[in-house]
Amino acid sequence: MKRIPRVDFPADVRPDTLAVREGLPRTAWGENSEALFLTSSFVQPDAATAAARFANEEEAFTYSRFTNPTVMMFERRLAALEGTEAAIATASGMSAILLLGLALLKAGDHVVCSQSVFGSTLVLFGREFAKFGVEVTFVPQTDVAAWRAAVRPNTKLLFAESPTNPITEICDIRALADIAHGAGALLAVDNCFCSPALQRPAALGADLIVHSGTKYLDGQGRVLAGAVCGAEALINEKFVPVMRSAGISLSPFNAWVVLKGLETLSIRMEAQSRRALELATWLEAQPNVERVYYPGLASHPQHALAMAQQGGVGGAVVSFVVRGVAPGGAAVARRNAFHVIDSTQVCSITANLGDTKTTITHPASTSHGRLTEEQRQSAGIVQGLIRVAVGLEDVRDLKADLQRGLDTLRG
Ligand SMILES: *Cc1c(COP(=O)(O)O)cnc(C)c1O
């Protein structure tokens, strides 16, 4: 299998430089922008060479299910930004987590997972992996003692996401890494909400970093993509063979889109986070808002930890609860949340996030709609909760967009 070489930079070149320069081995044509290799297979010079290459005796491109130059450029660049030796790209964020499970777990193994991770992740670990005899214990995201207590002799993996979707709970990545390593297990962190522009879990001890490239890595809501980042030996020995057999591969076209997205990642994260902080601060002062969840606010329960882990930046996702929980209960809360969402004229009503276009969603009935009410409650997904993933619009227009509904709530 082919591995593209690292670009020969000075060793101390910084992330913003890597984001536009790493992973670009030019072809003989000398293109300045990354080439898109839309080809499913690669021609071999003769049958004997083909045999050697398919047997991994010689490095070369053979078939795009497991090796494609554009996909590898994305892997190389993402790994450089995360500060890991290697990365392996997948068709989506969920297929990255599926690959993680297929690569690391077998029947009888045990996983400790935060109970506040992305909805489909809960379903994948709690229901799908259970079919294959993998046991999972879900623990409160922020309770380090609960993580420690949940570890068993057969625990192979700790899985966390920070901040979580949608209520931005922060886990202490270094503390979880210590627990995992003390138990001979690995820590995987879903770094979707921060991206490597704000948070590098590997530097805090995480062994594997999972991405939904669909979100901030693409950054403009165009394609599905995913990746797992980690040590080269681990990726090559455990992940690549599964990818070769399972084929949850990233298409070259989608790889090219996210590869180019990485070039603007840090300036987007910075600009969108700045707007998110301003919006969150404003929301906190609104009489019809009961609670705001945003790691950049001093009122956030793990504000200090978030600032330490995320380079002092809160990220671009703000969630808030509209007034109306009592006395009408959940039904009134849901009606009020729908009213605020339906009163917007700028925001897109859609479950995606990480886009330059601000998106607004009602998690309890969309991303977390498949969960039981009990699972939703333990994840803090109440009916009055609204999630806003702040884009690049003028923040004054976003405030006006939310104010329209907040100022006209009935009961
Ligand atoms: C969206 C998301 C995923 C899943 O990614 P897809 O690309 O949609 O499969 C996983 N984790 C988090 C935190 C997400 O927001």
The ligand as an SDF file (V2000), in Angstrom:
LIG
                    3D

 15 15  0  0  0  0  0  0  0  0999 V2000
  -22.0780   14.7370   12.9890 C   0  0  0  0  0  0  0  0  0  0  0  0
  -21.3060   14.1120   14.0530 C   0  0  0  0  0  0  0  0  0  0  0  0
  -20.8610   12.7840   13.9150 C   0  0  0  0  0  0  0  0  0  0  0  0
  -21.2230   11.9290   12.7240 C   0  0  0  0  0  0  0  0  0  0  0  0
  -20.6700   12.4240   11.5490 O   0  0  0  0  0  0  0  0  0  0  0  0
  -21.2830   12.1250   10.0870 P   0  0  0  0  0  0  0  0  0  0  0  0
  -20.2500   12.6650    9.1840 O   0  0  0  0  0  0  0  0  0  0  0  0
  -22.5950   12.8100   10.0080 O   0  0  0  0  0  0  0  0  0  0  0  0
  -21.4330   10.6440    9.9740 O   0  0  0  0  0  0  0  0  0  0  0  0
  -20.1150   12.2490   14.9340 C   0  0  0  0  0  0  0  0  0  0  0  0
  -19.8040   12.9740   16.0350 N   0  0  0  0  0  0  0  0  0  0  0  0
  -20.2240   14.2420   16.1970 C   0  0  0  0  0  0  0  0  0  0  0  0
  -19.8430   14.9790   17.4250 C   0  0  0  0  0  0  0  0  0  0  0  0
  -20.9850   14.8550   15.2210 C   0  0  0  0  0  0  0  0  0  0  0  0
  -21.4090   16.1090   15.3870 O   0  0  0  0  0  0  0  0  0  0  0  0
  1  2  1  0
  2  3  1  0
  2 14  2  0
  3  4  1  0
  3 10  2  0
  4  5  1  0
  5  6  1  0
  6  7  2  0
  6  8  1  0
  6  9  1  0
 10 11  1  0
 11 12  2  0
 12 13  1  0
 12 14  1  0
 14 15  1  0
M  END
$$$$
